[in-house]
Amino acid sequence: MIVVDNGPEFAGRFLDEWAYRNKVELHFIEPGKPVENCYIESFNGKFRDECLSEHWFLHLPHAREVIEAWRVDYNEVRPHRSLGNLTPAESARNLRAEPVLYSP
């Protein structure tokens, strides 16, 4: 499932067809309620401010290179306060290492 807002980039037929072909459910948040998707709204703001607004992309390969470098920094280098000053990669490794307690 992908949670999306009601922006025009998510309301088109192309995305709907892609989701159907790939067995991905699209869940649209209630119009005017960005708090229903607050994590991605926060990420989108950081991505726009720190990457997209900082670069003038010359061509698609250049955009891919710059965005990949930002993604690696965001996920593997930069600690996040919301994750106890761990990187997302460190946090994910810790979650995988924790035993899952199950009681029937």
GROMACS elastic network, one bead per residue, 0.5 to 0.9 nm:
[ bonds ]
;  ai    aj funct       b0    kb
    1    23     6  0.88183   500
    1    24     6  0.54561   500
    1    26     6  0.57470   500
    1    27     6  0.67929   500
    2    24     6  0.70988   500
    2    25     6  0.63058   500
    2    26     6  0.51107   500
    2    27     6  0.60622   500
    2    28     6  0.84934   500
    3    25     6  0.85333   500
    3    26     6  0.60847   500
    3    28     6  0.59195   500
    3    29     6  0.68996   500
    3    37     6  0.70188   500
    3    40     6  0.87781   500
    4     7     6  0.81718   500
    4    10     6  0.68954   500
    4    26     6  0.70294   500
    4    27     6  0.61544   500
    4    28     6  0.50736   500
    4    29     6  0.62271   500
    4    37     6  0.73806   500
    4    40     6  0.87530   500
    5     8     6  0.89626   500
    5    10     6  0.71405   500
    5    11     6  0.88845   500
    5    27     6  0.83692   500
    5    28     6  0.54860   500
    5    29     6  0.52901   500
    5    30     6  0.75249   500
    5    31     6  0.71459   500
    5    32     6  0.86309   500
    5    33     6  0.84399   500
    5    34     6  0.72753   500
    5    36     6  0.88976   500
    5    37     6  0.76185   500
    6     9     6  0.81110   500
    6    10     6  0.63442   500
    6    11     6  0.64892   500
    6    28     6  0.63466   500
    6    29     6  0.70063   500
    6    30     6  0.78091   500
    6    31     6  0.62009   500
    6    32     6  0.85274   500
    7    10     6  0.56259   500
    7    11     6  0.64971   500
    8    11     6  0.50529   500
    8    12     6  0.67284   500
    9    12     6  0.64895   500
    9    15     6  0.83604   500
   10    13     6  0.86548   500
   10    14     6  0.88937   500
   10    15     6  0.65266   500
   10    16     6  0.81703   500
   10    28     6  0.87924   500
   11    14     6  0.86743   500
   11    15     6  0.74320   500
   11    16     6  0.77065   500
   12    15     6  0.58908   500
   12    16     6  0.66473   500
   12    17     6  0.89358   500
   13    16     6  0.50316   500
   13    17     6  0.60542   500
   13    18     6  0.85501   500
   14    17     6  0.51932   500
   14    18     6  0.61492   500
   14    19     6  0.86137   500
   15    18     6  0.50019   500
   15    19     6  0.60318   500
   15    20     6  0.84913   500
   16    19     6  0.52063   500
   16    20     6  0.61925   500
   16    21     6  0.86978   500
   16    26     6  0.78558   500
   17    20     6  0.50959   500
   17    21     6  0.61561   500
   17    22     6  0.85752   500
   18    21     6  0.51925   500
   18    22     6  0.61140   500
   18    23     6  0.84291   500
   18    24     6  0.81542   500
   19    22     6  0.51610   500
   19    23     6  0.58167   500
   19    25     6  0.64268   500
   19    26     6  0.70734   500
   20    23     6  0.51140   500
   20    24     6  0.61898   500
   20    25     6  0.74917   500
   21    24     6  0.78073   500
   22    25     6  0.89475   500
   28    31     6  0.82503   500
   29    32     6  0.84225   500
   29    33     6  0.68704   500
   29    34     6  0.75152   500
   29    36     6  0.61965   500
   29    37     6  0.70629   500
   30    33     6  0.55749   500
   30    34     6  0.80422   500
   30    36     6  0.75636   500
   31    34     6  0.78704   500
   32    35     6  0.88397   500
   33    36     6  0.58348   500
   33    37     6  0.79566   500
   34    37     6  0.54872   500
   34    38     6  0.60669   500
   34    41     6  0.69925   500
   35    39     6  0.83414   500
   35    41     6  0.80261   500
   36    39     6  0.86965   500
   37    40     6  0.58921   500
   37    41     6  0.62235   500
   37    42     6  0.87862   500
   38    42     6  0.60104   500
   38    43     6  0.85193   500
   39    42     6  0.52035   500
   39    43     6  0.62452   500
   39    44     6  0.86048   500
   40    44     6  0.58543   500
   40    45     6  0.84372   500
   41    44     6  0.50901   500
   41    45     6  0.62676   500
   41    46     6  0.87869   500
   42    45     6  0.52406   500
   42    46     6  0.64355   500
   42    47     6  0.86935   500
   43    46     6  0.51428   500
   43    47     6  0.60255   500
   43    48     6  0.84753   500
   44    47     6  0.50389   500
   44    48     6  0.59774   500
   44    49     6  0.84603   500
   45    48     6  0.51806   500
   45    49     6  0.60131   500
   45    50     6  0.83270   500
   46    49     6  0.51549   500
   46    50     6  0.56595   500
   46    51     6  0.77868   500
   47    50     6  0.54138   500
   47    51     6  0.54026   500
   47    52     6  0.64982   500
   47    53     6  0.85184   500
   47    70     6  0.83927   500
   47    71     6  0.89129   500
   48    51     6  0.56445   500
   48    53     6  0.56974   500
   48    54     6  0.82865   500
   49    52     6  0.64493   500
   49    53     6  0.54254   500
   49    54     6  0.70420   500
   50    53     6  0.66141   500
   50    54     6  0.62188   500
   50    70     6  0.83189   500
   51    54     6  0.52416   500
   51    55     6  0.64839   500
   51    66     6  0.78554   500
   51    67     6  0.69781   500
   51    70     6  0.67506   500
   52    55     6  0.57597   500
   52    56     6  0.79312   500
   52    57     6  0.87155   500
   52    67     6  0.80991   500
   53    56     6  0.78819   500
   55    63     6  0.86011   500
   55    66     6  0.81931   500
   56    63     6  0.84902   500
   57    60     6  0.73480   500
   57    61     6  0.88582   500
   57    62     6  0.60931   500
   57    63     6  0.53602   500
   57    66     6  0.84160   500
   58    61     6  0.83688   500
   58    62     6  0.61550   500
   58    63     6  0.73315   500
   59    62     6  0.53673   500
   59    63     6  0.63640   500
   59    64     6  0.88383   500
   60    63     6  0.50171   500
   60    64     6  0.61802   500
   60    65     6  0.86305   500
   61    64     6  0.50550   500
   61    65     6  0.61812   500
   61    66     6  0.87250   500
   62    65     6  0.50932   500
   62    66     6  0.62320   500
   62    67     6  0.85118   500
   63    66     6  0.52785   500
   63    67     6  0.59719   500
   63    68     6  0.83707   500
   64    67     6  0.52198   500
   64    68     6  0.59119   500
   64    69     6  0.85424   500
   65    68     6  0.52405   500
   65    69     6  0.62671   500
   65    70     6  0.87400   500
   66    69     6  0.52194   500
   66    70     6  0.63199   500
   66    71     6  0.86830   500
   67    70     6  0.50516   500
   67    71     6  0.60800   500
   67    72     6  0.86606   500
   68    72     6  0.61652   500
   68    73     6  0.85800   500
   69    72     6  0.52607   500
   69    73     6  0.62868   500
   69    74     6  0.86275   500
   70    73     6  0.51235   500
   70    74     6  0.60226   500
   70    75     6  0.85746   500
   71    74     6  0.50473   500
   71    75     6  0.60308   500
   71    76     6  0.81553   500
   72    75     6  0.52922   500
   72    76     6  0.54730   500
   72    77     6  0.69809   500
   72    78     6  0.89259   500
   73    76     6  0.54991   500
   73    78     6  0.58614   500
   74    77     6  0.62413   500
   74    78     6  0.54500   500
   74    79     6  0.80643   500
   74    80     6  0.87625   500
   74    87     6  0.76864   500
   74    88     6  0.78631   500
   75    78     6  0.67199   500
   75    79     6  0.82973   500
   75    87     6  0.59172   500
   75    88     6  0.50729   500
   75    89     6  0.57608   500
   75    90     6  0.87122   500
   76    79     6  0.80968   500
   76    87     6  0.56459   500
   76    88     6  0.65449   500
   76    89     6  0.54284   500
   76    90     6  0.75049   500
   77    86     6  0.89989   500
   77    87     6  0.62646   500
   77    88     6  0.87403   500
   77    89     6  0.85686   500
   78    85     6  0.85819   500
   78    86     6  0.78319   500
   78    87     6  0.56773   500
   78    88     6  0.83822   500
   79    82     6  0.89088   500
   79    83     6  0.76667   500
   79    84     6  0.80876   500
   79    88     6  0.74763   500
   79    90     6  0.89923   500
   80    83     6  0.53574   500
   80    84     6  0.67299   500
   80    86     6  0.57271   500
   80    87     6  0.58125   500
   80    88     6  0.73589   500
   81    84     6  0.52060   500
   81    86     6  0.73806   500
   81    87     6  0.89775   500
   82    85     6  0.70054   500
   82    86     6  0.84519   500
   83    86     6  0.54556   500
   83    87     6  0.71426   500
   83    88     6  0.72215   500
   83    91     6  0.66984   500
   84    87     6  0.86768   500
   84    91     6  0.85946   500
   86    89     6  0.79477   500
   86    90     6  0.58669   500
   86    91     6  0.60087   500
   87    90     6  0.51592   500
   87    91     6  0.61659   500
   87    92     6  0.85870   500
   88    92     6  0.60580   500
   88    93     6  0.86044   500
   89    92     6  0.51416   500
   89    93     6  0.62519   500
   89    94     6  0.86729   500
   90    93     6  0.51092   500
   90    94     6  0.61980   500
   90    95     6  0.86632   500
   91    94     6  0.50940   500
   91    95     6  0.62332   500
   91    96     6  0.87209   500
   92    95     6  0.50824   500
   92    96     6  0.62498   500
   92    97     6  0.86392   500
   93    96     6  0.51671   500
   93    97     6  0.61917   500
   93    98     6  0.88001   500
   94    97     6  0.50692   500
   94    98     6  0.62908   500
   95    98     6  0.53538   500
   95    99     6  0.84864   500
   96    99     6  0.78420   500
